[in-house]
Each structure stands twice: as structure tokens, then as C-alpha cells.
Amino acid sequence: MKQVTSVIFLFLFISANLFAQDRYMVFFKDKANSPYSINTPEDFLSHRSLARRLKNDVQVTEEDLPVNPSYIDQVAGLGIETYFSTKWMNGVLVQMTASQANNVTSLDIVDRIEYVAPGNILTPIPFARAKFADSPIEPSRISERQYQLLEMDLMHQAGFMGDGVMVGVFDDGFQNYNSLSAFQHAVLSDRMAYTFDFTRNREDVDNNFNHGLRSLSLIASNSVDIVGGVPNAEFFLAITEAPGEYRVEEYNWLFAAEKADSAGVDVINTSLGYGDFFDDSSMDYSISDMDGQTAVITRASNIAASKGIVLVTSAGNAGDDRWRIITAPADSENVLAVGAIDEGGILAAFSSQGPSADGRIKPDVVAQGVATRLLTSSGGVGFQNGTSFSAPLITSLAAGLIQAFPEMTASEIRDIIRRAGDIADEPNNLFGYGLPGFIKASRIADEALAPIEEGVLTYPNPTTLPHFTVAFEEGYIGQTIDGQLLNGEGAVIQHYDFTPNFFQNKFQIDLSGVKSGLLLLKLVTPDGIVTKKIIKGQ
């Protein structure tokens, strides 16, 4: 009887392994016969995304075309569960058995498959949502030292709190975000624009993990305890990381980044990294792989940056262990990798160092990542160490600069933040370019613009955007200026009152309801009348 039982157990064991589902990436050879076309990008990209691309001079290419749905259907036709697709790498995440994997490989449309994680955890399951709080908390002025180091108290004083900017936060979870009073200003005004858990295939990101919630609080909180860097922004929350380290997390990041691109996200915060600590050691990277082009998440980041998105990531917490250097995607030249200092400017021992494997300066900049003051999932205040919490501070700075300089491209914002570092003239592989500040960054951005003629600059001009900006030189600071926008026939169509100050010398003029053609901006100043010609294109 014992022998029979052993045989039955062996049979069940073999059967369980034969029919066990794991997660794989299936990559396709091409996008032939796609129902989508680069000539009609509005079919797969949002208006906001197209506007961001226009500003960054990014062309829509075949890389942007969604995966051919007929290819996914062919895979699904084999009885395989298909989930998230990647247009940038032309593939789809699936759950299947080893025998099914052999069948997929035989399809003519398939280029290759890649095992990315064990288990079949993507089947949706019900998940309860927490209830909203009754009302939002009114904002209080930013005051923490961690923000003052970056001059974000002055950024707020200038009126830049993220209005009109969309910030993506990719992490492990956002426990209680939709019930904590600190986030109700965004929740109740529908500025939590998108939420999705790519690890569990569900929209809800209010799970039992709170690392992401703590990172988010540094950016989005608006309470009597903490005011985040850009609480007035819109937010795109994605869970890409789950317990257990497997390659699938990097692909989850890729899926989230593609969604963020399509939604029009301006800046993405990533407080995570990958090196040689996967649960499956065959997936580990070596230090030589930190070259800015090898790791999956690094390659995905390079593509995301090419679409006009500012990417900010933690440098890593390996400065005092055997790995020592930055982790992926911090190795990308297109990513702002953020190291950690304390409030006195001393480098944290754990802050990952550079250079990258190909010899580039890393990290890029630093911010406070020692005893960083943040919110916990209970709504209380906590203090935590890690580059995971210095990165959101730089993300907030980047978002503030995007609001202040909407005409600047993502690469220009990235470059300005580096140049605004306090050791930008002599960068090193501990602090990178140093600690940046909003005022210095703003001056660098101003200098990058064309010289102000007659003390007033209007840009871009001509413009195909639904707005243009008027900027005043220092001589106009404190003066009251009457402005009128006239059409080509001389009729006044808009009226403005400007009072430039040290922090706010630029004003955006809305053209969304104005017809194309020649426009005149008439400015009545204490010193006389200044007239500017503006050309609005189609």
C-alpha cells in the first residue's frame, strides 16, 4: 500500500508541474498588418501625450503602434491567458504551462519567449476599497528642511505647486491613500487620474503595502502635518513591484511607462532598483550590466525618456555593501539618479555610488534621504532613510520646473537640474552634480531663453501650442502692467493685469479659444507702451 501511495504522489507531483502556469513574455517579430497607423496617432495616444511630444519634438513612429491585436489573439487561441502588452518591445505578458510555451514558440509570428516569474497570480480577484474621507484639508505652507534644501519653499511662494503637471509614481503599493485626509484634495478633485496594479491585474492600488504611499506623500500630501512638493499636480499611480524579486517586475514597469506615456504623464518617480538580488539567480545582473543599456528596466526607461518624459529614480541603497554602485534604471544616462544626504549635507553611507559601468558620473544629484519626514499609511508622521525618499523630492522639483517653464523639453529640464547642483562644476561619483535648488535652476532656464527685447519676451513665437508665455525683465519687478491681446483687426479679445515679482516674472497666455493668425500683445507700463506681434499657427 505504501508503494502504491508513493506512485500516486509521484504522479500527482509530475502532473502538477506539467500543468503549473508561470509568467512569460512573448515577443513578436513585427507589427505587420496593424489596424493602427502613425498617421492617426489620436487612436492610441491622448491629446495630452501628443501635446507633450509636440513640445519635445518627438515624432510618432512604428514603435508607438500598439501590438497587433491579431497576434495576441493567436496566442490566446492556444488556450493561453494573455495580459499586458508592450508596444515599445512588441510583446505580451502571458500565463502558461511549459508545454504551452513550446506551442507558442512554434507560431510564425513569435520571435522569442522569456520566462519572467513563477506562478499564475494575475487572475483578477475582488478587492475592497476604503471609503473616502469627508472633506479635503486646506493647504499649509511647506516648511520642512528637506524641501528648503531644494528651495521648494520658494518654489511654492512663487506659485508653482504642480498645477497642470501629471506625475507618475511607480512602486509597491499605496495603502490607505484614498482614505487619508492628506490626499483628499487630490482624490476628491479627481486628480488621482489613473491607478493600476500590474502585479495583480486590478485597478485598485490601495493594498497592504505602503512604501509607495510614503514616497507619494513627499510629492502629493497636503495636510497640517506635511505639504508635499507638488500637491496640485495630477497623479498616475502604478504598482509594478511585488513580494519576491523576478524579472516580471521590470516588465511591469515597462507596461506602466507605456500607459503613462499614452496618458500624457510629464515626470515619473521610481523608488526601486534592480541588481544581483533576484530570487531566481539566473535573472541577476552583474555590475558590468549597469551600463545604461542592458537591464530591461533601463532599456524601457531610455524609450520612455525619448518620448519626452522626465524620469527620476532612487540611486540605490548599496553604498555600504558589496554591490556599492547604482542599480538599474539609475544607470541610464536619461534618468536622474538621486543619492541621499542628511539635512546637514553629509552623504549617507548607504547611498549608492558611481560611476556607471561605462564610466559616467552617477548619481546625478542628491537630496535628503536620511530621516526624511513623511506620512505613514496610518496617517501619522514618520522618519525614514533611503534613496527611495530622496528621489520623490527631486521629482517634485522637476514637476515645479515643468510648471514654471512649460516650453522646456524633458531633456532640458533634466540638464537644468544637473547644472543647478551645488558642485556642478566639479561633479563626482558620490554626490553627482550635488544638491540642486529651484532658484538656481530657474535662472539657468531663464538664461537658456532668447534675450528679452525691450525688457519683455514672448515665446514660443510663432506658436502651435494653445498658449504662449510673456516674461518681464528685472526692471519691471513690482510694477503694475495692463495687458491687452488684440486680433489682426485690432479688436481686444483678452485683457490682463500683470504684476511681476522676483519669483513670478512669467505669465502664460491662454490661446485655446483664439483663432489662428496674427495677434498683438499690447502692454501699458509706467515707462510706456510695448507691443509684441504673436503668430498663432494651426
C-alpha positions, 0 to 999 in steps of 0.5 A: 500500500505504501508503494502504491501511495508513493506512485500516486504522489509521484504522479500527482507531483509530475502532473502538477508541474506539467500543468503549473502556469508561470509568467512569460513574455512573448515577443513578436517579430513585427507589427505587420498588418496593424489596424493602427497607423502613425498617421492617426496617432489620436487612436492610441495616444491622448491629446495630452501625450501628443501635446507633450511630444509636440513640445519635445519634438518627438515624432510618432513612429512604428514603435508607438503602434500598439501590438497587433491585436491579431497576434495576441489573439493567436496566442490566446487561441492556444488556450493561453491567458494573455495580459499586458502588452508592450508596444515599445518591445512588441510583446505580451505578458502571458500565463502558461504551462511549459508545454504551452510555451513550446506551442507558442514558440512554434507560431510564425509570428513569435520571435522569442519567449522569456520566462519572467516569474513563477506562478499564475497570480494575475487572475483578477480577484475582488478587492475592497476599497476604503471609503473616502474621507469627508472633506479635503484639508486646506493647504499649509505652507511647506516648511520642512528642511528637506524641501528648503534644501531644494528651495521648494519653499520658494518654489511654492511662494512663487506659485508653482505647486504642480498645477497642470503637471501629471506625475507618475509614481511607480512602486509597491503599493499605496495603502490607505491613500484614498482614505487619508485626509492628506490626499483628499484634495487630490482624490476628491478633485479627481486628480488621482487620474489613473491607478493600476496594479500590474502585479495583480491585474486590478485597478485598485492600488490601495493594498497592504503595502505602503512604501509607495504611499510614503514616497507619494506623500513627499510629492502629493500630501497636503495636510497640517502635518506635511505639504508635499512638493507638488500637491496640485499636480495630477497623479498616475499611480502604478504598482509594478513591484511585488513580494519576491524579486523576478524579472516580471517586475521590470516588465511591469514597469515597462507596461506602466511607462507605456500607459503613462506615456499614452496618458500624457504623464510629464515626470515619473518617480521610481523608488526601486532598483534592480541588481544581483538580488533576484530570487531566481539567480539566473535573472541577476545582473552583474555590475558590468550590466549597469551600463545604461543599456542592458537591464530591461528596466533601463532599456524601457526607461531610455524609450520612455525618456525619448518620448519626452518624459522626465524620469527620476529614480532612487540611486540605490541603497548599496553604498555600504555593501558589496554591490556599492554602485547604482542599480538599474534604471539609475544607470541610464544616462536619461534618468536622474539618479538621486543619492541621499544626504542628511539635512546637514549635507553629509552623504549617507553611507548607504547611498549608492555610488558611481560611476556607471559601468561605462564610466559616467558620473552617477548619481546625478544629484542628491537630496535628503534621504536620511530621516526624511519626514513623511506620512505613514499609511496610518496617517501619522508622521514618520522618519525614514532613510533611503534613496527611495525618499530622496528621489520623490523630492527631486521629482517634485522639483522637476514637476515645479520646473515643468510648471514654471517653464512649460516650453522646456523639453524633458531633456532640458529640464533634466540638464537644468537640474544637473547644472543647478547642483551645488558642485556642478562644476566639479561633479563626482561619483558620490554626490553627482552634480550635488544638491540642486535648488529651484532658484538656481535652476530657474535662472539657468532656464531663464538664461537658456531663453532668447534675450528679452527685447525691450525688457519683455519676451514672448515665446514660443513665437510663432506658436502651435501650442494653445498658449504662449508665455510673456516674461518681464525683465528685472526692471519691471519687478513690482510694477503694475502692467495692463495687458491687452491681446488684440486680433489682426483687426485690432479688436481686444479679445483678452485683457490682463493685469500683470504684476511681476515679482522676483519669483513670478516674472512669467505669465502664460497666455491662454490661446485655446479659444483664439483663432489662428493668425496674427495677434498683438500683445499690447502692454501699458507700463509706467515707462510706456507702451510695448507691443509684441506681434504673436503668430498663432499657427494651426 
